[in-house]
Amino acid sequence: MKIILCEVNISEGENLEVIEEVKKTITNVKGVKVIDVNSDKNHNRTVFTYIGEPNIMLECTKKLASKAVELIDMTKHTGSHPRIGAVDVVPFVPIKGVTTEEAIQMARSFGKYMGEQGVAVYYYEDAALKPERESLVNIRKGQYEGLEEKLKNPEWMPDEGPAEFNAKSGAMVTGVRFSLVAFNVNLNTEDVEIANKIAKAMRHISGGFRYVRAIGLSITDKKMVQVSMNLTNYTKTPIHRVMEAVKSEAERYGVTIAGAELVGPVPMEALEEVVKYYLKVHDFSLGQIIENNLLDEVQ
């Protein structure tokens, strides 16, 4: 059996009616399992995570993205999370029996379809057509507000779709990547500059961990701030190492950690090192998990 995972990020985290309409495009579809729907009002963003057989997943993702583009108006969008469009980023993640090349073909087919719907599309990570477009951060630079000017630059001609600015829908990024871990740490302070300084210390581009992307955000309804991170390779930069580094940096500013969030599904392998580190069970292995053995038996 071939299985691929998709995590569609749309720029809507407040309007429950819109979120539900978009969700309907993937629910109750034979061969597709919805793992998680995570909406954040401060980010004004929803992440749909689902898995299934490649051909079915491709068609579902087309429908989901089309519905989001239909219902979301970027001219009215505000939120703390970086974004460039109504459907901001659509990664395809090979899980079982799917090669990177097969996943790239899916991403390109999806991108071509959305381009034909009038949305400017950029390919990133393993599906990137240019080295400077491998990084999602580079593509998002300037965000939606700077997109109209960015599209005038020949170096940022979209990979698919029109080069003209689409004010309602913005642009979209799609591609193929490793299974990342979305990991957020909340701090007991309202000073977003502290979160920004800690994020800078964490992210690779400014001297931090090689496989960490990070930004500082205000969480206004909780009266705190957040270091929002993507661990792009948890095998080389594990969760516990990042958590301890954030904790250490926070102590420099007299700030404590209020809590942490794992957004969306997490590979079991990513949690193995967490157990080993915090429980000091150094010989722990995933083979000790009962449910893991049952899964192996039925496959």
N, C-alpha and C positions, 0 to 999 in steps of 0.2 A: 504493500500500500504506500502511495505517495501522499505526504502531508506537508502543507505549507501554512505558515502563520502570517497574518496581516494585522498591522496596527495602524488604523486610519485615524489621524488627528484632524479634527475639524474645529473651526473657530467659532464655537458656540458652547457655552457652559452654563447659561442661565435660563434660556427659554426651553422649558421641559417639553412643550408641544413639538418644537422643531427637532429636539433630540430624539423624541419618541418616533417621529415620522421617519427620521433617518435610520433609526434602529430597526424599524419594520422591514427594511430592505434585506436584512440578513437573518432575521429570526424566522424560525420554522422552515428553513430551507434544508431539504434533505442533503446530507453530506457536509453540512457546515455546523460547527459548534461555536456558539458565542461564549467566550471565556470570561470576558470582563467588559463593562462599560463604565468608564471613570470620567465623571464631570466635575469640573472645578470652577466655581464662580469667580474667584479671584483671577485665575488664569483666563477665564472665559473661553474654555476649551474642553472638548470631550474626546476621549480616546476609546475607540472601539477595537477590541482585540478578539479575533476569531480564527479558527483553524479548520482545515478541510482539504479535500482533494483539489489539485491545482485548477482544473478547468472550471469547476463549480465556483471556486474562490474568485477566479478572475471575473466571472460574470456578476457575482454578488458585489464585488468591489466596484465594478463599473456602475451598478445601480445605486449603491450607497453614495458614491462620490457625486453622481449626477443629481441625486435628491438633495444633497448638501449644497451643491452649487445653486440649485433652484431656490432653496429656502433661505440661504444666508446672504445678507447684504453687508459687504465689508465696509461700506461708507459709514455704517452706523456702529462698527465694532470697536470696542475698547477692551483691553485686558493686559495683564502684566506679563504674559508669556510671549516671546518672539513669534511672529507669524508673517506670512506673505500672502495668504489667501484663505478663502472660505474652506477649502480642503488644503490644509497646510502641508502635510507630509504623509506619504503612503509607502511605508517600507514592506517589502515582501521578505520573509525570513524562512529559509529552508529548514524543515524540522526532521523529516524522515523520507528517505528515498528520492529526494529532489536535489539535483546538482545546482551549483551556483549558476551555471549557464542556462539551465531550464528556468530558474527563477528570474534571471535577467530577461529572458524572452517574455515572461509574464509581465514584468515591469514595463518593458518597451511596448508591448501590446496595449497595456492599460494606458500608458502615457500617450500613445498615438490616438487612442479613442478619446481621451479627455481633450487633447489638442484639437480634434475635429469638432468638439463641443464648444470651442471658442476660448479655452483656458490655456494660458501660457504654461508650459511644462518644462521642468529641469530634471535631468537624471543625476542621481548622486550615489556615493559609495561605490559598490562593485559594478553598478550599471552606468556610472559616469562616462561621458564621451570625451571629457576634457579633464586633465589633472586638477585644475583649479575648482572643478565642480564636484570633486569627491566629498568635500566637506559641506555639511548642511549649514554650518555657521557662515561660510563664505557666501553661499547662495542666499541666505536670509539677511545678509548684511544690508542695512537700510530699512529692512522690514517692509510692510505694506505701504507705509507712508512714503518711502523712497523708491518704490517700484516703478512709478511712472518715469522718473528720471533715469533709473537704471536701465530700463528697456530701450532708451535712446542710445545707449552705449553698444556698439557693434559686438564688443566682447561678451555681452550678456544677452545676445540673441537667444531666445528660447530654443530648446531642443525639439519641441513640438508646439504646435499652436501658433496663434498670432503674436507678432511682436508689439502690437498696439496695447496700451494699457486698458485693462478691463476693470473699471472701478468697482463694479459690484462683486466680482469673483476673485480679483487679484490673480495670483499665480499659484502653482502647485509644484511640489517636489516629490519624486518617486524613485525607488531604486531597490537594491538588495543589500542587506547587511547581516552581520552576526547578531545573535540574540542578546540585545543589551538589557541592562537593568536600570529602570528609572527609579532613582533613589533621592528622596528629599529629606532634609533635616531642618526642623523648625527650631528657632531660637527665642528665648525669653527676653526679647527686646523689640522695640518698634523702630530702632535705628537701622534703616536699610543699608547704610554705608558699611556697617559691620558685616552684614551678609555679603555685600559686594567685595569687601576685602578678603573674607574667607573664601568666597567663590574664586577669586583671583589666585589665591594660594593653592586651590585644588586643581584648577584646570591646566591641561597640558600646554595650551598656547601661551600661558603666562608663567610657565616654570613649574607647574604642579605635576600631578600624576599623568603618565603617558596616555592612559585610556579613560580620562575623565573630561567631560564637558560640564561646565557649571556656570550658573548665574545667581545673583541675589535678587529676591523678590519680596515685596510687602504683602503680608497676609492680613489685610485690614480688619476683616470681621473677627479675627482671633487676636488682634492687637499684638502681633508678633511678625517676625520676618523669617524668610526661608532661604536656605541654600539648596537650590534645585539642580540636580545633577543627572547626567546620563553616564553610566559606566559602560563604555562601548566594548570592553572585553573583560568580563568579570574573572576570567581565569588568570589574567596577568595583573589586574588591579582589583583585588577582592573587596567585597562590601565592608568587612570589618576594618580593613586598613584605612579606607576612606573615612569611616565613621570615627575612628580614633583620631585621625588627623583633623577633622572638623572640630571634634571635642577639644583638642589641644589648642587649636587656633582660637576658639571661642573663649577659652580660659584667659587668653591674653587680654581680652577686652572686658573681663569680669562678667561674662555672659554664660548662662547655662543652657543646655539642650532641653527643649520642651517635649520633643518626640521626633519620630521619623516616620516616613511613608515609603512603601514600595508600591509604585503605581503600575497596575496591570500585573500579568502573570510573571513568575520568576522561575527560571530553571532550577531543578533540585540541586544540580551541581553547584550553583551559586550560593546555596545555603549550607553546603557541606563545610566550607571553611568557617562560616559564622559559628556553627556548632562547635567545631574544633577549637576555635579561638576563645569564645566566651565561656564554654563549659569545661575547657581544658581537657577535652576527650580527644587526645591526639591521634588515637588509632581508629577513630570513627570513620565509617564508610557508608556510602549510599546503599550498599548491600544489606545493611542492618535494618533498613526501613521495610516493615512488613508489606505495605502497599506496593512498594517498588518491586518486590519479589512476585507479588500477584500479577502485576502488569507484565513482567517479563514472561510469566508462565502462559498468559493467554495470547500473547502476540505470535 
